[in-house]
Amino acid sequence: SFYEELVSHGILKPLTGSVEGMVVKEGSCNYVAPQGISSVVKYYLKQSGADIFYEQHVTHISLRDGKWEVSRKTGPPEQFDIVILTMPVPQILQLQGDIVNIINETQKQQLESVSYSSRYALGLFYEAGTRIEVPWAAQYITDNPCIRFISIDNKKRNIESPEIGPSVVVHTTVMFGSKYLDSDPAEVQQLILSHLEQVLPSLPQPASIKCQKWRYSQVIKAVPNCLGQMILHTQPLLICGGDGFTRSNFDGCIDSAMSVAEAVKSHL
């Protein structure tokens, strides 16, 4: 039903472009988000009717008079009846305040057992009218120590247009990501570009480039023996969820969201 709703609103479309080297599971269907994956999140935030505040870096969570006091890097602390944490699991364990003692020893061990892959993503952006002559929309690379995946992103999203310049997205291998995780971003960018030149020597010069470090890319090992969420405290409710409690794909995120929603509803 989630897919049907998102497809009916044009947020998702079936993948039509050719993806070389993709492992296709029998009976599965692949989709793309033409306006980017953030459009899925924006759709649900709009549906919620909630007031959203971005760029709030949470540092401490403590108990104050039966409520949660949440402190941020900037601005005064605020109080909440319920707190739901969906950031990567290592970042939950980095939070300060009463939460440090609220997480019991068993939960702490479960949370500490979670592991993520790290990788870099490189975006190359071109002027309108630039042609990228490849027969595929995306390709998985198996024989390069640096590059794992290349996508001609506008082609993959099926939004090719003479007014919009094409863009290329490159994802590195997990091994490369962990090896260069704390290296100088400019050096990493140059390394990826030199490997890209070997893989696709015919690529034209981009108008601009963006290199993005993805410290918590995909869950390798999720929280064991949990049903998509973990309740850290019941009154007031402090609960965590996200792909770290299921798996790193859209279905995993939906499973966790449903599980968190059910737990919150039963506490209201």
VOTI-699545 format. One record per residue (C-alpha): residue in three letters; z, x, y. Coordinates in nm, 2 decimals. Example, Ala and Ser with C-alpha at 12.3 -4.5 7.8 and 13.67 -1.06 7.14 Angstrom:
REM residues 2
REC   r     up   east  north
REC Ala   0.78   1.23  -0.45
REC Ser   0.71   1.37  -0.11
END
This chain:
REM residues 268
REC   r     up   east  north
REC Ser   0.00   0.00   0.00
REC Phe   0.07   0.29   0.24
REC Tyr  -0.28   0.43   0.18
REC Glu  -0.44   0.08   0.22
REC Glu  -0.26   0.03   0.55
REC Leu  -0.35   0.37   0.69
REC Val  -0.72   0.34   0.58
REC Ser  -0.74  -0.01   0.73
REC His  -0.63   0.13   1.07
REC Gly  -0.87   0.43   1.04
REC Ile  -0.58   0.68   1.03
REC Leu  -0.70   0.80   0.68
REC Lys  -1.05   0.80   0.54
REC Pro  -1.16   0.90   0.19
REC Leu  -1.27   1.26   0.16
REC Thr  -1.65   1.27   0.15
REC Gly  -1.72   1.64   0.23
REC Ser  -1.76   1.89  -0.05
REC Val  -1.45   2.11  -0.13
REC Glu  -1.55   2.40  -0.35
REC Gly  -1.29   2.52  -0.60
REC Met  -1.06   2.22  -0.56
REC Val  -0.87   2.12  -0.87
REC Val  -0.93   1.74  -0.91
REC Lys  -0.68   1.55  -1.11
REC Glu  -0.82   1.26  -1.31
REC Gly  -0.77   0.93  -1.14
REC Ser  -0.66   1.08  -0.81
REC Cys  -0.83   1.00  -0.47
REC Asn  -0.83   1.24  -0.18
REC Tyr  -0.82   1.14   0.19
REC Val  -0.86   1.31   0.52
REC Ala  -0.69   1.23   0.86
REC Pro  -0.99   1.24   1.11
REC Gln  -0.75   1.28   1.41
REC Gly  -0.53   1.53   1.23
REC Ile  -0.23   1.48   1.01
REC Ser   0.00   1.43   1.31
REC Ser  -0.19   1.09   1.36
REC Val  -0.01   0.97   1.05
REC Val   0.33   1.05   1.19
REC Lys   0.24   0.91   1.53
REC Tyr   0.13   0.58   1.37
REC Tyr   0.46   0.54   1.19
REC Leu   0.66   0.64   1.50
REC Lys   0.48   0.37   1.70
REC Gln   0.54   0.11   1.43
REC Ser   0.91   0.19   1.44
REC Gly   0.95   0.10   1.80
REC Ala   1.20   0.38   1.84
REC Asp   1.25   0.59   2.15
REC Ile   1.13   0.94   2.05
REC Phe   1.26   1.26   2.22
REC Tyr   1.08   1.58   2.13
REC Glu   1.17   1.95   2.17
REC Gln   1.54   1.89   2.09
REC His   1.66   2.20   1.91
REC Val   1.98   2.08   1.72
REC Thr   2.24   2.36   1.67
REC His   2.57   2.18   1.57
REC Ile   2.67   1.86   1.40
REC Ser   3.04   1.77   1.41
REC Leu   3.27   1.46   1.36
REC Arg   3.41   1.30   1.68
REC Asp   3.61   0.97   1.67
REC Gly   3.42   0.83   1.37
REC Lys   3.07   0.93   1.50
REC Trp   2.85   1.24   1.47
REC Glu   2.84   1.46   1.78
REC Val   2.51   1.64   1.78
REC Ser   2.47   1.95   2.00
REC Arg   2.14   2.10   2.12
REC Lys   2.03   2.43   2.26
REC Thr   1.99   2.27   2.60
REC Gly   2.15   1.96   2.74
REC Pro   2.49   1.79   2.67
REC Pro   2.59   1.68   2.32
REC Glu   2.52   1.32   2.21
REC Gln   2.69   1.09   1.96
REC Phe   2.53   0.89   1.68
REC Asp   2.64   0.64   1.42
REC Ile   2.39   0.78   1.16
REC Val   2.22   1.12   1.13
REC Ile   1.92   1.18   0.91
REC Leu   1.80   1.54   0.86
REC Thr   1.44   1.60   0.74
REC Met   1.39   1.96   0.85
REC Pro   1.32   2.23   0.59
REC Val   1.63   2.28   0.37
REC Pro   1.71   2.64   0.49
REC Gln   1.74   2.50   0.84
REC Ile   1.99   2.24   0.73
REC Leu   2.20   2.52   0.60
REC Gln   2.18   2.71   0.93
REC Leu   2.34   2.42   1.13
REC Gln   2.69   2.49   1.27
REC Gly   2.99   2.27   1.33
REC Asp   3.18   2.05   1.09
REC Ile   2.87   2.01   0.87
REC Val   2.94   2.36   0.73
REC Asn   3.26   2.23   0.56
REC Ile   3.12   1.88   0.49
REC Ile   2.86   2.01   0.26
REC Asn   3.05   2.05  -0.07
REC Glu   3.01   2.35  -0.30
REC Thr   2.78   2.17  -0.55
REC Gln   2.56   2.04  -0.28
REC Lys   2.55   2.38  -0.12
REC Gln   2.44   2.54  -0.44
REC Gln   2.17   2.27  -0.49
REC Leu   2.04   2.32  -0.13
REC Glu   2.04   2.70  -0.16
REC Ser   1.83   2.68  -0.48
REC Val   1.53   2.54  -0.28
REC Ser   1.25   2.78  -0.21
REC Tyr   0.93   2.76   0.00
REC Ser   0.61   2.95   0.02
REC Ser   0.52   3.11   0.36
REC Arg   0.17   3.15   0.49
REC Tyr  -0.03   3.19   0.81
REC Ala  -0.29   2.95   0.94
REC Leu  -0.57   3.07   1.17
REC Gly  -0.77   2.83   1.38
REC Leu  -1.11   2.94   1.53
REC Phe  -1.25   2.71   1.79
REC Tyr  -1.62   2.71   1.90
REC Glu  -1.82   2.58   2.19
REC Ala  -2.01   2.25   2.14
REC Gly  -2.35   2.30   1.97
REC Thr  -2.24   2.61   1.77
REC Arg  -2.37   2.59   1.41
REC Ile  -2.17   2.71   1.11
REC Glu  -2.42   2.74   0.83
REC Val  -2.23   2.68   0.51
REC Pro  -2.31   2.42   0.24
REC Trp  -1.94   2.30   0.20
REC Ala  -1.67   2.14   0.42
REC Ala  -1.40   2.35   0.27
REC Gln  -1.35   2.61   0.01
REC Tyr  -1.07   2.76  -0.20
REC Ile  -1.10   3.14  -0.23
REC Thr  -0.97   3.30  -0.55
REC Asp  -1.07   3.66  -0.52
REC Asn  -0.93   3.77  -0.18
REC Pro  -0.58   3.92  -0.13
REC Cys  -0.55   3.75   0.22
REC Ile  -0.74   3.43   0.23
REC Arg  -0.68   3.13   0.00
REC Phe  -0.85   2.84   0.19
REC Ile  -1.12   2.79   0.45
REC Ser  -1.21   2.46   0.61
REC Ile  -1.49   2.37   0.86
REC Asp  -1.24   2.12   1.00
REC Asn  -1.47   1.88   1.18
REC Lys  -1.70   1.87   0.87
REC Lys  -1.40   1.81   0.64
REC Arg  -1.27   1.53   0.87
REC Asn  -1.63   1.39   0.88
REC Ile  -1.63   1.38   1.26
REC Glu  -1.93   1.61   1.33
REC Ser  -2.07   1.54   1.68
REC Pro  -2.29   1.73   1.92
REC Glu  -2.03   1.68   2.20
REC Ile  -1.74   1.84   2.00
REC Gly  -1.74   2.21   1.91
REC Pro  -1.67   2.29   1.54
REC Ser  -1.35   2.45   1.43
REC Val  -1.26   2.66   1.13
REC Val  -0.92   2.67   0.97
REC Val  -0.81   2.96   0.75
REC His  -0.49   2.95   0.53
REC Thr  -0.37   3.28   0.38
REC Thr  -0.24   3.34   0.03
REC Val   0.13   3.30  -0.04
REC Met   0.16   3.67  -0.13
REC Phe   0.00   3.77   0.21
REC Gly   0.23   3.52   0.39
REC Ser   0.55   3.66   0.24
REC Lys   0.44   4.03   0.29
REC Tyr   0.36   3.99   0.66
REC Leu   0.61   3.71   0.75
REC Asp   0.79   3.92   1.01
REC Ser   0.50   4.13   1.13
REC Asp   0.35   4.14   1.48
REC Pro   0.14   3.82   1.51
REC Ala  -0.14   4.00   1.69
REC Glu  -0.17   4.25   1.40
REC Val  -0.16   3.97   1.14
REC Gln  -0.44   3.78   1.33
REC Gln  -0.66   4.10   1.33
REC Leu  -0.60   4.15   0.95
REC Ile  -0.70   3.79   0.87
REC Leu  -1.01   3.82   1.09
REC Ser  -1.12   4.14   0.91
REC His  -1.08   3.96   0.57
REC Leu  -1.26   3.66   0.71
REC Glu  -1.55   3.88   0.81
REC Gln  -1.59   4.00   0.45
REC Val  -1.57   3.64   0.31
REC Leu  -1.80   3.48   0.57
REC Pro  -1.99   3.76   0.75
REC Ser  -2.23   3.50   0.92
REC Leu  -1.95   3.33   1.12
REC Pro  -2.03   3.33   1.50
REC Gln  -1.78   3.45   1.76
REC Pro  -1.53   3.18   1.84
REC Ala  -1.45   3.07   2.20
REC Ser  -1.07   3.09   2.12
REC Ile  -0.84   3.17   1.83
REC Lys  -0.49   3.05   1.74
REC Cys  -0.27   3.21   1.47
REC Gln   0.02   3.01   1.34
REC Lys   0.31   3.13   1.13
REC Trp   0.42   2.88   0.87
REC Arg   0.76   3.00   0.75
REC Tyr   0.82   2.69   0.54
REC Ser   0.48   2.60   0.42
REC Gln   0.51   2.42   0.08
REC Val   0.81   2.36  -0.15
REC Ile   0.80   2.59  -0.45
REC Lys   1.13   2.46  -0.59
REC Ala   1.28   2.13  -0.47
REC Val   1.64   2.02  -0.47
REC Pro   1.72   1.97  -0.85
REC Asn   1.83   1.64  -0.99
REC Cys   1.81   1.43  -0.67
REC Leu   1.63   1.11  -0.60
REC Gly   1.45   1.21  -0.28
REC Gln   1.76   1.24  -0.06
REC Met   2.11   1.37  -0.05
REC Ile   2.41   1.20   0.11
REC Leu   2.64   1.47   0.27
REC His   2.89   1.22   0.42
REC Thr   2.92   0.84   0.39
REC Gln   3.13   0.72   0.69
REC Pro   2.97   0.79   0.93
REC Leu   2.65   0.85   0.73
REC Leu   2.49   1.19   0.72
REC Ile   2.19   1.21   0.49
REC Cys   1.91   1.45   0.44
REC Gly   1.56   1.41   0.29
REC Gly   1.20   1.53   0.32
REC Asp   0.96   1.71   0.09
REC Gly   1.24   1.96   0.00
REC Phe   1.39   1.68  -0.20
REC Thr   1.06   1.58  -0.38
REC Arg   0.74   1.77  -0.34
REC Ser   0.50   1.89  -0.07
REC Asn   0.23   1.62  -0.06
REC Phe   0.20   1.28   0.11
REC Asp   0.33   1.10  -0.20
REC Gly   0.63   1.32  -0.20
REC Cys   0.71   1.25   0.16
REC Ile   0.67   0.87   0.11
REC Asp   0.90   0.88  -0.20
REC Ser   1.17   1.06   0.00
REC Ala   1.13   0.83   0.31
REC Met   1.17   0.52   0.09
REC Ser   1.47   0.67  -0.08
REC Val   1.63   0.76   0.26
REC Ala   1.55   0.41   0.40
REC Glu   1.72   0.24   0.10
REC Ala   2.03   0.46   0.13
REC Val   2.05   0.39   0.51
REC Lys   2.00   0.01   0.46
REC Ser   2.29  -0.01   0.21
REC His   2.52   0.16   0.47
REC Leu   2.43  -0.07   0.76
END
